[in-house]
Amino acid sequence: MKVLLVEDARDVRKVLSLSLNKFGHDVATAEHGAEALEMLNNQPEIQMVVSDVSMPVMDGHALCRTIKQQDFGRFVYFILLSSKDQEQEIIEGLKIGADDFITKQSPLAELNARIGVGQRIIELNNELNQQNERLTKAYAQIKKDLLMAAEMHSSLLPTHSELPGTEFAWICNCSAYLGGDMFDYQRLDENTIAFYLLDVSGHGIPSALLSFTLKYAMSPSQKGATLLKRFISRPPHYEILQPVEVVSKLNERYMSQGNSTQYFTMIYALLNVKTGRVTVCQAGHPGLLHQTKTSTTERSMNGFPVGMLPDVEYEQFEFDLSPGDRLFIFSDGVTECFSPSKEEFGTERLIRTINDNHHLGIDDQAKLVEQTLISWNRGDQFDDDVSFLALEWQGL
């Protein structure tokens, strides 16, 4: 290890330098702190400084303070040399950052031993810095990958707002780079629209990956294989599965395996766009809200989350819409959104927000729900994923 010895007394400097050389150290010398700083800037291999306190131009205290405050791009270990009667100077030196001290009257073997201790600390610090550099690079790559995955997640969300006889609006705000919420709506035939919102347990990559998979599974066309339709031999060669059948198949397919405890809640529903009849299966998810011209009510017949228990018997329920009625389904991140005082937003407050803005178009109504949540949360970074899907049936 290269040691920088800073000592203004020429004879002391020479004796210490020769002694440290005999102990196997590569020694560089400086007469004062200013010269030592110049050498530290020009010789990056120097990480050990042994310095006297009293020196001209720049003393040991000023040198120590500068070394500890300046970024040399490496850790520099500082040992303070003092006389026996310089106790106050030693205390001052330790206060400003000296790593160790030794009196000039101490045996040279002790100085060598203290340098050895410093060397081990330097090696540990260098190893830690290298690990931190690797972690920083790895974190930057992970962050980059997560941002790309978040873009993919956003690209899976609906891009159109209208289907025959209906208009949709939605908000989606993930608590992290990736969320476990997913929703969609699609036309299954000329009379039927399917829509759903699901919320995978947990957060981050595992939840997002499952939500991606479920988005694919809920796609209406997968080269002849779909969870939403049953293909039959007679025309029109398909039969639309009821919501309870779809959710039961999802439960069977995505049952947690081994140590995995991942599951998801969801609402899956069908809307007959000619009659306004809605058929819903609710699996561990908050109930949907049905807004008419005069009131908003909660429609709910809850069941078990999907993927939690085998052989669960799910149920479905039906009700009718009138032209102009609206439906709202949402993740629990909406009603469980916390204020700074840890008060939940709640279903009643959500219903009140929806009713207060019933006169607005459905898209503006959804945006006002989002703004209300942001105001309630005092920021747009939520503790949980916030997803909200709105539908208006206009009749045919």
Summary of the structure (lengths in Angstrom):
residues: 396
radius of gyration: 34.9
end to end distance: 85.3
largest distance: 107.1
contacts: 1259
relative contact order: 0.09
helix: 37%
strand: 25%
